[in-house]
Amino acid sequence: MRVAPGIDAYGAGGFRIAGVRYEGSVLILEDQPRLWRPSALASLEAEDFEAAILARDTVEFFLLGAGLTVSPPPKIVRERLRVAGVGLEVMSTQEACRLYNVLSSEGRRIAAGLLAVR
């Protein structure tokens, strides 16, 4: 069974994942965290999801941590994911971190885009 990296902490503009600090937003895809361009929900673009779309055969859905409050991402983003057949779940970054840890510990194959919060 694979061991996905756990999100140890979030806040102060970044994340600690598997003991490593990431400044800014992160994308976790195929259990590999990396820095992610968007800094706010309004700055999301369809291109920010291309890596997850390319990996759609190994991703059950995309978990979006939208910051402190929850609102839908831009329509173009939702439409691009829908057309590609990638499910989208949107929640606060706090909730997304918790859910990512639970689902990844169960061996679920999810992608997570987490917007950093202060």
Secondary structure, 3 states (H helix, E strand, C coil): CCCCCCEEEEECCEEEECCEEEECCEEEECCEEEECCCCCHHHCCHHHHHHHHHCHHHCCEEEEECCCCCCCCCHHHHHHHHHHCCEEEEECHHHHHHHHHHHHHCCCCEEEEECCCC
